[in-house]
Amino acid sequence: MKVAITGSSGLIGRALTASLQADGHEVVRLVRRAPLAAGEARWDPRAADAGVGGDMATTPLRGVGACVHLAGAGVGDHRWTSSYKAEIRASRVLATRALAAALTRLDPPPRVLVAASAIGRYGDTGGRYGDTGGRDVTEDAPPGDGFLPRLVRDWEAAAGPAAEAGIRTAHVRSGLVLNRSGGVLARLALPARLGLLPRFGDGSQAVSWISLTDEVRAIRFLLDDDGQDGPFNLTAPNPVTNDELTAALHNAFGRPDFRWLRVPAPLLRLALGEMSSELLTSVRVAPRRLAAAGFEFRYPTLSEALAAELRG
Ligand SMILES: NC(=O)c1ccc[n+]([C@@H]2O[C@H](COP(=O)([O-])OP(=O)(O)OC[C@H]3O[C@@H](n4cnc5c(N)ncnc54)[C@H](OP(=O)(O)O)[C@@H]3O)[C@@H](O)[C@H]2O)c1
């Protein structure tokens, strides 16, 4: 199958591209710069047709059977100033709308669109230790309040035209994707290696995560299974607390775990502003629809995932 991928240079995109190519699929990597290598084609997330719509004779999307849309300005990369928030939003909402429009104009259109989303959609749903108000969140939960939940809601809705045109569309609401080569684990591993990773806030907030291996397997599962569309939580079935994640990381590096080492929530808010919600939000997410579809996690527990994803 010919698969187009946006954001293929990112943590998930690199691994997905390698996985698809290893199985003999042709990958068209949609890049925002001039193409440099075979298999790359330029797209423009800010153009109305994403720079790849329209002319069937010239579009690099010709013959594409599937599209995986992962691109977007990093949510954890910069302080959320109003201009960076606007960039995050445009790079996700406008770009998805443009890409969906381009896909609907193809003849024939691709069979399936798998579009990145995030558990940030749910906001803070409690689920702290000893917090009886907490609940496991499944795909039918309503969006939460705040910048991130609103962004994710609109980002998913932007793919609407593709679904309306009959392209099977799956939204992958990923938790924290764990792998040593990028994302949150690469950032936490640095201080954890020295035994100096602090708890954030009181450490009781729930963290819903997934190994990069299972993230890629789940995306491929959704590409292949013609019966699956709509939102899917891509999170392992065993969320942990920030406290447990910190202890597990120190343990993985054979370091003592100083439980008193903490960054209080007010200090985090002062240092990071609104972006501190990335570290302090508590949400226990259950992968209900993936499980119902028969997907089996290779690394369902954090210790298994860390052992695999920190290797190399
Ligand atoms: N990693 C996680 O823990 C996690 C969790 C939940 C959701 N997600 C979502 O899953 C998707 C992939 O995640 P990832 O971790 O692989 O992301 P990533 O490493 O940050 O890569 C995202 C890619 O998006 C492209 N990009 C960057 N800035 C952009 C902009 N301003 N406009 C358009 N494209 C831009 C870049 O690709 P090019 O330079 O090749 O265009 C970049 O490699 C993202 O949408 C992310 O929000 C990730």
The ligand as an SDF file (V2000), in Angstrom:
LIG
                    3D

 48 52  0  0  0  0  0  0  0  0999 V2000
    4.6750   12.1080   21.6020 N   0  0  0  0  0  0  0  0  0  0  0  0
    3.6430   12.1510   22.4450 C   0  0  0  0  0  0  0  0  0  0  0  0
    3.7880   11.8480   23.6440 O   0  0  0  0  0  0  0  0  0  0  0  0
    2.2780   12.5300   21.9400 C   0  0  0  0  0  0  0  0  0  0  0  0
    1.1860   12.4400   22.8160 C   0  0  0  0  0  0  0  0  0  0  0  0
   -0.0780   12.8080   22.3730 C   0  0  0  0  0  0  0  0  0  0  0  0
   -0.2540   13.2660   21.0780 C   0  0  0  0  0  0  0  0  0  0  0  0
    0.8170   13.3480   20.2470 N   0  0  0  0  0  0  0  0  0  0  0  0
    0.6020   13.9040   18.8960 C   0  0  0  0  0  0  0  0  0  0  0  0
    1.0140   12.9700   17.9060 O   0  0  0  0  0  0  0  0  0  0  0  0
    1.6010   13.6820   16.8160 C   0  0  0  0  0  0  0  0  0  0  0  0
    2.9970   13.1290   16.5710 C   0  0  0  0  0  0  0  0  0  0  0  0
    3.7100   13.2020   17.7960 O   0  0  0  0  0  0  0  0  0  0  0  0
    5.3130   13.2370   17.8460 P   0  0  0  0  0  0  0  0  0  0  0  0
    5.6940   13.0660   19.2570 O   0  0  0  0  0  0  0  0  0  0  0  0
    5.8710   12.3340   16.8020 O   0  0  0  0  0  0  0  0  0  0  0  0
    5.5340   14.7570   17.4420 O   0  0  0  0  0  0  0  0  0  0  0  0
    6.9070   15.5240   17.1600 P   0  0  0  0  0  0  0  0  0  0  0  0
    8.0750   14.6490   17.4330 O   0  0  0  0  0  0  0  0  0  0  0  0
    6.8070   16.8390   17.8420 O   0  0  0  0  0  0  0  0  0  0  0  0
    6.8290   15.7280   15.5880 O   0  0  0  0  0  0  0  0  0  0  0  0
    5.7930   16.4530   14.9990 C   0  0  0  0  0  0  0  0  0  0  0  0
    6.1600   16.7770   13.5670 C   0  0  0  0  0  0  0  0  0  0  0  0
    5.2510   17.7920   13.1280 O   0  0  0  0  0  0  0  0  0  0  0  0
    5.9070   18.6340   12.2030 C   0  0  0  0  0  0  0  0  0  0  0  0
    5.7760   20.0140   12.6700 N   0  0  0  0  0  0  0  0  0  0  0  0
    6.4750   20.6540   13.6250 C   0  0  0  0  0  0  0  0  0  0  0  0
    6.0750   21.9270   13.7440 N   0  0  0  0  0  0  0  0  0  0  0  0
    5.0930   22.0960   12.8250 C   0  0  0  0  0  0  0  0  0  0  0  0
    4.2920   23.1970   12.4270 C   0  0  0  0  0  0  0  0  0  0  0  0
    4.4180   24.3950   13.0120 N   0  0  0  0  0  0  0  0  0  0  0  0
    3.3670   23.0020   11.4430 N   0  0  0  0  0  0  0  0  0  0  0  0
    3.2180   21.7930   10.8650 C   0  0  0  0  0  0  0  0  0  0  0  0
    3.9710   20.7190   11.1840 N   0  0  0  0  0  0  0  0  0  0  0  0
    4.8870   20.8840   12.1430 C   0  0  0  0  0  0  0  0  0  0  0  0
    7.3700   18.2190   12.1430 C   0  0  0  0  0  0  0  0  0  0  0  0
    7.5270   17.4010   10.9870 O   0  0  0  0  0  0  0  0  0  0  0  0
    8.1720   17.9540    9.6200 P   0  0  0  0  0  0  0  0  0  0  0  0
    9.2670   18.9050   10.0020 O   0  0  0  0  0  0  0  0  0  0  0  0
    8.6550   16.7040    8.9490 O   0  0  0  0  0  0  0  0  0  0  0  0
    7.0490   18.6140    8.8920 O   0  0  0  0  0  0  0  0  0  0  0  0
    7.5450   17.3670   13.3910 C   0  0  0  0  0  0  0  0  0  0  0  0
    8.5080   16.3590   13.2060 O   0  0  0  0  0  0  0  0  0  0  0  0
    1.6140   15.1610   17.1850 C   0  0  0  0  0  0  0  0  0  0  0  0
    0.5280   15.8000   16.5690 O   0  0  0  0  0  0  0  0  0  0  0  0
    1.4480   15.1430   18.6900 C   0  0  0  0  0  0  0  0  0  0  0  0
    0.7960   16.2840   19.1850 O   0  0  0  0  0  0  0  0  0  0  0  0
    2.0780   12.9910   20.6410 C   0  0  0  0  0  0  0  0  0  0  0  0
  1  2  1  0
  2  3  2  0
  2  4  1  0
  4  5  1  0
  4 48  2  0
  5  6  2  0
  6  7  1  0
  7  8  2  0
  8  9  1  0
  8 48  1  0
  9 10  1  0
  9 46  1  0
 10 11  1  0
 11 12  1  0
 11 44  1  0
 12 13  1  0
 13 14  1  0
 14 15  2  0
 14 16  1  0
 14 17  1  0
 17 18  1  0
 18 19  2  0
 18 20  1  0
 18 21  1  0
 21 22  1  0
 22 23  1  0
 23 24  1  0
 23 42  1  0
 24 25  1  0
 25 26  1  0
 25 36  1  0
 26 27  1  0
 26 35  1  0
 27 28  2  0
 28 29  1  0
 29 30  1  0
 29 35  2  0
 30 31  1  0
 30 32  2  0
 32 33  1  0
 33 34  2  0
 34 35  1  0
 36 37  1  0
 36 42  1  0
 37 38  1  0
 38 39  2  0
 38 40  1  0
 38 41  1  0
 42 43  1  0
 44 45  1  0
 44 46  1  0
 46 47  1  0
M  CHG  2   8   1  16  -1
M  END
$$$$
